[in-house]
Amino acid sequence: MSHSTTLLDLLSSSQAQKEVTANSLLDAASPAMLFGRRAPTTAALTWGYYGGTVLVSGLPTQIGNGTVALTASATNYVEATSSGVVSANTAGFTVGRTALYTVITGAATVNSYTDQRTVGGGSIGTPAKRIAAPTWSATITLDWSSYDVYRITLSGATTFTFTGATDGQNCMLELLQDGAGSRLVTWPATTRFSADLPAPTLTTIASKMDRIGFQANAGLNKYDCVAVVKGY
């Protein structure tokens, strides 16, 4: 109830077909039930959840009811990605994902659980920029479903793979030359450059940083270069 005088249709002990009113109220409240525990499909080490219509990158997207497997004798962290994919792990909530539940399990059953969802159903993900600084390697896969900005110190020639971005997502790379400098990169086949913004030649000076921005086109599975700023 929003106030002591409610706008909702209340049940009375004398009314007929109480289930009709109850179901109508639940239907109206269904956005707040997004990713809530679904008791009929929660059993043993299987966690059931409700789906619904949510905003993913500003677009209404239908998420179906589903289940995830839990790990026995552990604290399980159930979470959702920015595209609405639900998973569970035993390490902790992932930066940039939406925390749903912590579930403590025994050898074969759920012992207890805590609802970690917050008010504001209907939109998932984290509005703030999600930033990661992975350790350098010669080949790096950047999962944009978890982050918007990757900060990487280049210690050698690097080949990138891009994955996971939602349609229209802005993806920023901050590439820092190490103390030696002159580190080169190979862009994924899924990147596109234009006449105005051709594939950039990175700054070669040691300890200087370049920012390269892409925008994802999910329909074409392409990442279009939209910004190049060099020499910070």
JOTA-V647579 format. One record per pair of residues at least 4 apart in sequence whose C-alpha atoms are under 8 Angstrom apart, sorted by the first residue. I is the first residue (numbers start at 1). J is the second residue. If there is no record, write none. Layout:
BEGIN
i;j
I;J
I;J
END
This chain:
BEGIN
i;j
1;5
1;6
1;7
1;8
2;6
2;7
8;25
9;21
9;25
10;21
11;15
11;18
11;21
11;22
12;18
17;21
18;22
19;23
20;24
21;25
22;26
23;27
24;28
25;29
26;30
29;33
30;34
30;52
31;52
31;53
31;54
31;121
31;122
32;119
32;120
32;121
32;122
33;50
33;51
33;121
34;50
34;51
34;52
34;121
34;122
35;49
35;50
35;51
35;52
35;100
36;49
36;50
36;100
37;42
37;47
37;48
37;49
37;50
38;42
38;47
38;48
38;49
38;50
39;43
39;48
40;48
41;46
41;47
41;48
41;49
41;67
42;46
42;47
42;48
42;67
43;47
43;109
43;110
44;108
44;109
44;110
45;69
45;70
45;71
45;72
45;105
45;108
45;109
45;110
46;67
46;68
46;69
46;70
47;67
47;68
47;69
47;70
48;65
48;66
48;67
48;68
49;65
49;66
49;67
50;64
50;65
50;66
51;62
51;63
51;64
51;65
51;66
52;62
52;63
52;64
52;65
53;60
53;61
53;62
53;63
53;122
54;59
54;60
54;61
54;62
54;63
54;121
54;122
54;123
54;124
55;59
55;60
55;61
55;122
55;123
55;124
56;60
56;61
56;82
56;83
56;84
56;123
56;124
56;166
57;82
57;166
57;167
57;168
57;169
63;84
68;86
68;87
68;88
69;88
70;76
70;88
70;89
70;105
71;75
71;76
71;89
71;90
71;105
72;105
72;106
72;107
72;108
72;109
73;104
73;105
73;106
73;107
73;108
74;90
74;104
74;105
74;106
75;90
75;102
75;103
75;104
75;105
76;88
76;89
76;90
76;91
76;92
76;102
76;103
76;104
76;105
77;88
77;89
77;90
77;91
77;92
77;93
77;99
77;100
77;101
77;102
77;103
78;86
78;87
78;88
78;89
78;93
78;99
78;100
78;101
78;102
78;103
79;86
79;87
79;88
79;93
79;94
79;97
79;98
79;99
79;100
79;101
80;84
80;85
80;86
80;87
80;97
80;98
80;99
80;100
80;124
80;125
81;85
81;86
81;96
81;97
81;98
81;124
81;125
81;145
81;146
82;96
82;97
82;98
82;124
82;125
82;126
82;145
82;146
83;124
83;125
83;145
83;166
84;124
89;93
93;97
93;99
95;130
95;146
96;125
96;126
96;130
96;146
96;147
97;125
97;126
97;146
98;117
98;124
98;125
98;126
99;116
99;117
100;115
100;116
100;117
101;113
101;114
101;115
101;116
101;117
102;113
102;114
102;115
102;116
103;110
103;111
103;112
103;113
103;114
104;110
104;111
104;112
104;113
105;109
105;110
105;111
105;112
106;110
106;111
126;130
129;147
129;148
129;149
130;146
130;147
130;148
130;149
131;147
131;148
131;149
131;150
131;151
132;147
132;149
132;150
132;151
133;150
133;151
133;152
134;150
134;151
134;152
135;152
135;153
136;140
136;152
136;153
136;154
136;155
137;155
137;156
137;158
138;156
138;157
138;158
138;159
139;158
139;159
139;160
139;161
140;158
140;159
140;160
140;161
141;160
141;161
141;162
141;163
142;150
142;160
142;161
142;162
142;163
143;147
143;162
143;163
143;164
143;165
144;148
144;162
144;163
144;164
144;165
144;166
144;171
145;163
145;164
145;165
145;166
146;164
148;169
148;170
148;171
148;172
149;171
149;172
149;173
149;174
150;172
150;173
150;174
151;173
151;174
151;175
151;176
152;173
152;174
152;175
152;176
153;175
153;176
153;177
153;178
154;158
154;175
154;176
154;177
154;178
154;183
155;177
155;178
155;180
155;183
156;183
156;184
157;183
157;184
157;185
157;186
158;183
158;184
158;185
158;186
159;185
159;186
159;187
159;188
160;185
160;186
160;187
160;188
161;187
161;188
162;188
162;190
165;169
165;171
165;216
165;218
166;216
166;217
166;218
167;216
167;217
167;218
167;219
168;215
168;216
168;217
168;218
169;215
169;216
170;213
170;214
170;215
170;216
171;213
171;214
171;215
171;216
172;211
172;212
172;213
172;214
173;211
173;212
173;213
174;209
174;210
174;211
174;212
175;209
175;210
175;211
175;212
176;207
176;208
176;209
176;210
177;181
177;182
177;183
177;203
177;204
177;205
177;206
177;207
177;208
177;209
178;183
178;206
178;207
178;208
179;206
179;207
180;206
180;207
181;204
181;205
181;206
181;207
182;203
182;204
182;205
182;206
183;202
183;204
184;202
187;191
190;221
190;222
190;223
191;222
191;223
191;224
191;225
192;222
192;223
192;224
192;225
193;197
193;198
193;199
193;224
193;225
194;198
194;199
194;225
197;225
197;226
197;227
197;228
200;228
202;210
202;230
203;208
203;209
203;210
203;230
203;231
204;208
208;231
208;232
209;230
209;231
209;232
210;228
210;229
210;230
210;231
210;232
211;227
211;228
211;229
211;230
212;225
212;226
212;227
212;228
212;229
213;225
213;226
213;227
213;228
214;223
214;224
214;225
214;226
214;227
215;223
215;224
215;225
215;226
216;221
216;222
216;223
216;224
217;221
217;222
217;223
217;224
218;222
END
